């Protein structure tokens, strides 16, 4: 049971969604909890079609997005069903927690239930807001309100004719607002972001010490102190007086005090720090004077917090960083016009890479982005191209003074040349850019990498955007099952082993709680990858797997893993183990593809013997209670019914017809 799928893996996602809904409905029914399959479907769709795509990760932001944006835009249903949607969401969140598949990096169930209660206060207004609706949802809701089932094609066609003929009343003003919202692209759909590798950060004291060593942090604090309690006068253009700027340049050590300029705006470093301090709300302008912000005093005494604030507002400093005019429309500085988005992409590209990234390669992608956004002419001799290249280096140098990146000079790793061949169809760079890079990257050049401070800063921005950015050590307090689930789906083997050892060190080194969590997992596919992850991460993994062969609950999974890795062959298994191996395979197929596929494959592989095989499987004594119950209800019973009405043959028979077995029935309480 996976809880993360790439956007192009729709079939796998739909199968997992069906399984999760089916199990959640049964679980809720047993406990008398509200559960509506339409709302469950919408909730899982909302998480799949999000920035990170993690079905089991929920926080307050995701709760609000689902209830206040997703449902109003996409879900059409009778009003009583829409009113009950928050209850179904709570049921889903409780189910994820109860089955151990909740992502521990999200909020706790108690926190989520509180977030639902807060969102419910705004929920009726959100449902009624036409600007939050999609056109499809608007018309589907009108159809439902007029007693028409949108899934009934014949009834819907008649409804459309009635609308065209003016026989259906609807709110034309609301429709106009819905169309307006669609035109301006408002909506909760998010483009999936590329998953990031887990990173390792040094201990907190080292991070704090690095922030205190930042040259920019020192200068910003000194600038605020220089402004003082009385403030400093500004020119009519809002700049520092040249004499004051010279004094400040000497104080801050920018080396610009002897420049012959007519305006402080022409002293690049002083002007940058002046604008940076304003953007960080350390100083402010009032009535022609630059004043220190009194509320910033605690921030100025905390270098680490000051560093974070400075990094946060760096992306708003396009003009001062690139040397463009304050308006950002200087024709000589294309990068200034797309600075915040492009620089974020640059740092995201460097994130998680241990070796220095060649700046020449970043310059090619930045130029392509500027061309795309601003429709610029191509050509390496284009003066705008040279300006973009220089501006990118200036921005990286500014980040280096802040302490976010480290710049060095050397030969780029061969990795950055490996995908520049002309026959690589997946390469986003055009042929001329690849040719330039093949020449440039064979010589030493400027390299950039993120410092630990920069890694943390970029990660915090990613998390704020809803992206998945794992950090080694963040799962130390996770529940055993939640830990193994995240490691299995989101961590490469090396980082998974590191995270697991960290967790074990914090919990006495005993693997038994982890094994108990796998035993308790109701999803056989998930339990299998959890055990596989544990085995691969442990130096004694192979012997552990062999020992578990006789485990009353984990035995079938251990046998399957041993068989799949050819550690044991069919002749090494007893008849009961062979039957358990077959049963485990069918349970996995049931979860991955659904009951209809199990029935189909049994019929194709076993023919007339299928009912006997499934009967033996159901009597195998396999310990998966929930899975075995589904196998009996959704596979064995349909097979028995089919065997009474149809003669089994090898493969499909012309003219043979059968009913599809239904599941996922809507339930409410």
N, C-alpha and C positions, 0 to 999 in steps of 0.2 A: 504494500500500500504506500505508494509514493505521494508526497504532498508538494511536489515541485515539477513542473513540466515546461520545457521551452515552448515558445508560442507556436512553432510549427509542428508540435507533437499533439495535435488536437485529438486524434483517436485515443491515444493513451490517457489524455486528460479526461475525456468523456467517460471512458471505462472506469477510471478511478472515482470520478464524480458519482457515477451510478452506484458504485459499491458503497461509497461513503454515505450517500443519501439513504440507500437501502438499510444499511446497518444503523444509521442514526434514527430512522423512523421506527425500527423495531425496538431500539433501546428506549426511545421516548415513549412508545406505546406501553412498554412494560412498566414504566414509571409514572404514567399518567401525565406526561408533559406535552406542551403544545409543540407540534411539528408539522409544518406544511411543506410538501415537496417542492412547490413552486418557489417559495422563499429560500429554501435550502439551496436549490439550483442557482438562484440569483446571487446568494451569498458567496458560493464557491466560484461562480463566474466573475464576480467582482474582484476577488483576490487573484484569479488567474490573469485577468486583463488589467493588471496593475504594474507599477514600476518594478516590483520585485517578484511577483508571481508566486509567493509562498502561501499555499492554501491554509496552513495551520498557524500562520503568524498573524496575530491580531493585536492592535493597540487602540487607544482612544481615537486616533486619527482615522484608522480603518473603519471603526464603528461608525463614526460620523460620515465618512465617505459613503458607506453602504446605505445607511438609513436616510441621509439627507441629500444624497446626490444620485446614487445608483438606482434605488427603488423609484424615486420620482421620475427618472429618465427612462427606465427600461421595463418596469414591472407594471403590467395592467392586470387587475383582478377586482373582484367585488370589494367594496369598501371595507366590509367586515374582515376580509382576509388581509387587506393592507394594514388595517388597524392592529391585527394580531402579529404582524411581521416581527416587531421587536421581541416578542416572546419566543418565536421560533429561533431568532438569532441567539438568544440566551441559551436555548436548548442546544444548539450547535456548539457554542463555546463550552458549555458544560461537558458535552460529549467528547470534544477534542481533549479536554482535561482528563476525563474519566478513563479514556482509552490510552493515555500516555503519548498521544501524537501531537499535542500542543507544542508549538515552537517556544522554548523557554526564554528566548530573547524578546518576546512580546510581553504584554501586560499579563498579570495574573487574572484568573477568572473573576475574583472579587472586584478587581479594578475595572475589568471589562463590563461587569454588570452595572457598576456605578456609571461608566461611560454611556451605556445604553440608557439608563435612567435620565441622564443629562440630555442626551440627544432626543429622547422622546418628547421633551418640552418643546422642541422646535419641529418635530416630525409632522404634525398636521399642516403647519404653514408650508413646509417643504413640499408636501404632497399637492398642495393647492397652487404652488408657484409655477405659472406656465413657463417661466424662463428656465426651469430645471427639467422640463419635459422634452422628450424627443418626439418627432412627428409620428413615428410608428406607435409609440406608447399612447400618444394623444388619441389617435383614431381607434386603437384597440380598446382604450378605456371608454370612448364614446359607444363603441359597439357593445361592450359589456353592460354599460349603463342602460342600453336599449334592449337588453335581453338576448344579444347575439353572442354566440360562442366563437371567438376568433379562430379557433382550430377547426371549425366546421366550414369547409370551403364553400359549399353551396349556400349556406346562410350568409357567409361573409360577402359573397358575390352579390346577392340580393341587397344586402345592406349598402354596398357601394353604389348600386343603382339608385337606391333610395336617397342616398346622400347627394348624388349628382342631380336627382330630380327635385331636390329641396324638400323632401319629406322627412328628413331627420333634423331635429333641432340640436344645435351645438353652439358653443361660445366662440363666435368669430373673432372677438378681441383677443381671447386666450390663444387661439390658433395663430393669430398674427405674431404674438409674443414668442410662441414656440418656434415659428419659422425664423424670427429674428435671432433667437438664441442659437439656432442651428447655423445660420449664416455667419455668425461671429465665432463659431467653433467652441461654444461653451459645452462642457460635459465632463464626466468623471473618467473617461477613457484615458489611459496613460501608456506611453510607449515603454516597452520593456527595456530595462537597462541591463547591460552586460554584467553577469555575476562577477564579483571581485574575489580574489584569492584571500584566504586568511592571512593576516599580518601579525607580526610580533612587535610589541612596543616595550621599551625599557621600563624599569620601575618608575613610579610616580615622582620620587625625589629627583631622579635624573632628568625627567621632563621639565620639572620646575626650575632646575638649575640651568638648563639650556635656554629657557625663556628669559631668565635673568641675565644671560650673556648676550641676548639679542641686541645688536647695535640700534636697530629701529626702536625697540622698546625703550632703550636708554634715551634716545633722542626725543621721542614723543613725551616721555615724562619730564625731560629737561625743558622742552618747549612749553609745556603747561605751567611749569614752575616759573619760567621766564615771563610768561604773560602776567603772573602775579594776581594779587587781589584787586589791584586798581585797573588792570587791563592795559591794552596798547591801542593807540589810534591807528586807523586804517585810511587809505586813500579813498577818493571818491569812487574808484573802480573796485573797491573792496579788497585791495592788496595791502600787504605790509608796506610801510614807508621804506625806501631804499636804505636809509641809515639804520633803521631797526633790523632790516633783513641782513645787513652786513654784520651787525652785532650778533644776531642769532646764528649766522653761518659760522662765525668764529667760536661761539659757545658750543655748537653742536658738532663742530669738526668736519663740516662739509667741504671746506677748502674753497668756498666761493666768495669770501669776503673781499677779495681784490678784483673781482670781475667788474668791468666797466659796463654797467647796464643802466637803463633809464627806468626800469620797473622791476620790482621784486619778483614778478611773474617770470622774468627771464633768468632767474637763478634757480635752475631745475630742481636741485635737491631740497633747497629751503622751501620752494613753492610746493613741492610734493609733500613734505612733512607738514606744512601749513594746512594743506587741504586734507591730509590724512587725519590730523588732529581734529579738524572740524567734523569729518565724516564719522570719526570714532566717538564724537560727542564729549571730547575732553575740553574743548573750547567752543565758544559760540560768538556770533556777531550780533551786536545790538547797538543801534544808533551810532554807527560809524566807528565802533570800538570792538576790539577782540577781547573777550572776557573768558576767564576760566570757569568751567562748569563745576559748581560746588558739589553736586551729587557724584562727580567723577573721582572725588578724593579717595574712596576705598579702592577703586580700580587702579589708580596711580600707585597705590602702595602694594599692589599684588601683581608682580611681573607676569605671572602665568595667565591671569585673567586679562591683563592688558594685551598680552600677545594674541590671545584668542580674539579679542575685539578688533585688534589691528588686522588680523588675517581675515576676519569676517567682512570687513569693509574694504579690503584691498580691491575687490572685484568691482567696486563702484568708482575707482580712481582712474578711469580710462584716459582722461585728458592729461593729468599730471604725470602719469607713468609713461605715456607714449610721446609726450611733448606736444599733444594736439591742443587746439584751442579749448577753452572751457566749455563751449557748446558741444564739443564732440563731433562737429561737422567739418573739421579741417580736412580739405581734400587731400592733403599730404599724408593723412594718417587713417587709412581704412580700418586698421585694427581697432582704433578707438571706438568705432561705431558698433562693433560686435565684441567688445573687450570682455564683458562679464561672462558671456556664454563660451567664447572660444578659450579663454584662459582656464575656465573650469574644466573644459574638455582636455586641455593640455595636461593639467595636473592629474586628472583621472587617468590619462594614458600612461603617465609615469608611475602611478600608484601600484604598489605591489611588485615592482620590478627591482631586483637586487642590483643589477649592473646599471651603470650610467647609460641613459638614453641619449643617442646622438641628437643634438639640437637641430642639425641639418634635416633630419627626418621630420621633426616637429614643424620646422619651417615650411616644408612642403605641404603638410596637412593643413596648417594654419592658412597658408595662401589659398589653398583650394576652398577652405571655408569662407574666406573673405570674397573670393570670386563668386561663390554660390550665393552668398547673402546680398552682395552689392553689384553683381553682374559686371565684374571688371574684366578687362582684356587680359589675355594670358601673355606669357613671355618673360624669360629670365631677365631681359634688359629693361623691362617696364620699371620706371622709377617708383611706382607704387609698390611693386613687388619688393624692391630693395628696402623701401620704408617699412613694409610689414616685417621683413626679416630683422631689421634693426630694432623695431619696436618690440618684437618678441624677446630678443636678447636683453633689451632694457628692462622688460617686465621680469624676466628671470633674475637679472641682477638685483632688482628691487626686492624680490622674494628671498634672494640669498642674504641680503643685508638684514631682512627680517628674521632669517634663520629657518625658513620653510624649505629651501632647497639648497643643495650643494652643487656648485659648478666646478668642473675639472676639465683638463685637457688630456686627451689620449685617443687611442684607437678603439673604435666601437666594437662591441662583441659581434661575432659572426652571425648571431641570431638576427641582427638588424639588416643583414644582407641576404639572408636565406630565402626570403619570400619576394625577391625583386626580379625574378626571372620573367621573361616575356611570355612564357607559356602558362603562367599562373593566372587562371581565370578569376580567382577569388580576390585578387589584389585590387584594392580600391584606387591605388595611385595610377595615373595615366602613364603611358609608355615613356614620354619625355621626362617625367619626374623620376621614374625608375632608373632611366639611363643616367640622369644627373647623380642620383644617390649611389649608384654602383661605382661611379668615379670618385665621388667625394668621400665615401665611407671607407675607402682603402687607405686613406691618409688620416693621421691624428686630427681630431677636431674637438669642439666644445661638447661636453657631456653634462647631463643634468640628472640628479636623483633627489628624491625627497628625503629630508632629515626625519628623525623620529617626531619632531614637532610638526613638520609638514604632513607626515603620514597621519598623525592624529587629527590635524585640522581638516584634511581632505576627507578623512573617514567621517568626521562629525557632520560635514556638509552632505555627504552621501546619505547618512542616516536621516538627516533632516528632510531629504528629498524622497524618503521611503525606499531607499536602495538597500540591498543586502551587502554588508561589508563586515565579514567575520573577523573577530579578534581572538587570537589564541589566548586562552585563560578566562574568557568571559563566561564559559560554561561550568566553571568550578562549582557553582552552587546549584546546578541544574539537577532535576530528578534523573535517576539512572536511565529510564526509558527515553526521556526527552533528549538527554545527552547523546545516546547512541543513534537516535533518529536523525539529529542534526549532523552528526559526524558522517553518517552513511550517505546523506543527500548533499551535503554542502562542503565537505572537507576533503582535500586530497589525502592520500594515505599517510604521507610524512607528517602533515599537520594534524591529522586525526590521531596519530600515535602520540604526538606531543600533548595534545589536549587531553587525551585519555589518561596519560601518565600524570598530568597535572591534577585531574579529577581524582584519580586513585590516591595520590599523595595527600589530598585534602580529606579523604574519606577512609583512611586507615589501610589502604592498599588491598582491600578485599574485593575480589571480582564477583562474589556471590550476589550482592545486590543488583549488579548488572545482569547476571543470569536470571535472577528472579523477575526482573523487568521484561526480559525477552519471553520468559514463560507466561507472563501476564498479558502480553500483547495479543489482541484478538485477530490481528491480520497476519496471516502466515507469510505473505511476501515480505512484509515489513520485518517480522521476526527473523526471517532468513537473512536479510541484509544487515540487520543489527548484529546477529551472531557472526556473520562473515566479517563485519567491520571489527568486532572485538577480537576475533581470531587473528586477523591480519595485523592488528596493531600490537599484539602481544608476542614477545619472544617465545613463549611456551604455547602459542596458539595451536599448533598441530597436535600436541599431546592433549590439550584441553578439548579439542574437537573429538579426538579418539575416545576420551573419557566420557563425553556426553552422548556417545553412541547408545549407551544403555540408559540414558535419562528418560524417565517416564513421560516428560512433556517435550523436551528438546530433542529426544532421540530421532524422530523422523527428519528434522531439519539437519541434524548432524550427519545422518546417513546420506541425505541428499547432497550435502556439501562434500562429503568424502567421495561419493560416487561421481559427482561432477568434476572433481579435481583428479579423478582416477586413482585416488588413494586406496579405494576398494573397487572390486569388480563384481559383476552379478554372481559369480561363483563364490564370492566371499560373504554373501548375504544369506541369512536363513530365509525360509519361506515367509515367515511373519515379517521380517525386515523388508523383503521384496514387496509384500503387500502394502506395508507402510510407505515405502518409496513411491509406489504407484498412487496411493491415496494423497500423499503430499503433493505430487505433481498435479493431480486433478484439483486439489484445493487452490493451488497457485493459479491454475488456469481459470478457475471459477472467479477468483479475485481480479485477474488481469483482463479477462475477456468477457465475463458474464456467463450465466447459466446456459443460454442458447448455444454458445460456442462449445461448451462442454458436451452438450447433447449431440451437436453436430459431429464433433470430432470422435466421440465414442461410437457413433453410428458408422462413420466412415472407416474407423480403424478396426472395430470389433464386429461390425455387421450384426448378425442375429444373436451374437454372444453378448452384446452390450448390456442387456438387462441383468444377465448373470454376473458380469464383471462389476457393475455398479452395486449389485446386491452384496457381493463379496467385500467391496470397498466400504460400504456402510457398516459392515460387521467387523471391520479390521481392528477396532479398538483404538483408532487414532484419537489423540487427546484434545484436538481442536474442537471444543464444544460448539462454538458458534458456526464455524465453517462446516462441520459435519451436519449440523441441523439444516443449513442452507443446501448442502449437497443432497440431503434426503428430500427436502421440500421442492427445490427448484430443478433438480436433475433426475433423481431416482423416480419420483412420482410421475413426471412427464414421460420418462422412458417407459415406465410400466404401462401408462395409458396408451402410448404409441404402439407398444408391442402387442396390445390387445386388439388394435384396429388395423395395424399395418404389419406386413411381413418384412422383417429386416433383410436387406440384401447388401452386397458390397457396393457402396457408392450410391449415388442418387438414381432413382428409377423414374423413367419418363412418366409423367402424369401423377407422380406421388405428390401429395399436398398435406401439409400439416399446419398446426397452429403454433404461433410464437408464444412462448411462455411469458407471461407478464410479470413485472415486478416494479417496485418503487411506487406502490399505490399511495395516494395522498391520504394522510391521516391528520386528524385534529382532535384536540381535547380541550 
